[in-house]
Amino acid sequence: MELLTIREAADRLHLSEWTIRRWVYGKRLDSVRLGRAVRIPVSAVEKKIKEGTTLADAR
């Protein structure tokens, strides 16, 4: 399983890091915790892309 940092996920989705953090903590985006670090599976990011996530959905 390939994992991304919050910054890498934000870059791929063209969203802010804060939006990704809100999604992770709000359970809208799957994540894995490694100690204090949060990582996002590539499959979760690809799923959001296929869903056609837009900036309006980020709110």
C-alpha positions in Angstrom: 0.0 0.0 0.0 1.5 3.3 -1.1 1.0 6.1 1.4 1.1 9.9 0.9 1.7 12.7 3.3 -1.0 15.3 3.8 0.9 17.7 1.5 1.2 15.1 -1.3 -2.5 14.3 -1.0 -3.4 18.0 -1.1 -1.2 18.5 -4.2 -2.8 15.6 -6.1 -6.3 16.8 -5.2 -5.5 20.5 -5.8 -6.8 21.4 -2.4 -5.2 22.9 0.7 -3.5 20.9 3.4 -6.1 22.2 5.9 -8.9 20.8 3.8 -7.2 17.4 3.7 -6.7 17.6 7.5 -10.4 18.4 8.0 -11.4 15.5 5.8 -9.1 13.1 7.7 -10.3 14.2 11.1 -13.9 14.3 9.9 -13.6 10.7 8.5 -14.3 11.9 5.0 -10.9 10.6 3.8 -9.3 7.3 4.8 -6.0 7.6 6.6 -3.4 5.7 8.5 -1.7 6.9 11.6 1.9 6.0 12.1 2.7 7.3 15.6 1.9 11.0 15.3 2.2 11.0 11.5 -0.9 10.8 9.3 -0.6 9.2 5.9 -3.2 8.9 3.2 -3.5 5.8 1.0 -3.1 6.5 -2.7 -6.3 4.5 -3.2 -8.3 6.9 -1.1 -7.0 9.9 -3.1 -7.8 8.1 -6.4 -11.3 7.4 -5.1 -11.9 11.1 -4.4 -10.6 12.0 -7.9 -13.0 9.4 -9.4 -15.9 10.9 -7.4 -15.1 14.2 -9.0 -14.4 16.0 -5.7 -14.4 19.8 -6.2 -13.5 22.7 -4.0 -17.2 23.2 -3.2 -17.2 19.6 -1.8 -14.3 20.6 0.5 -16.5 22.7 2.7 
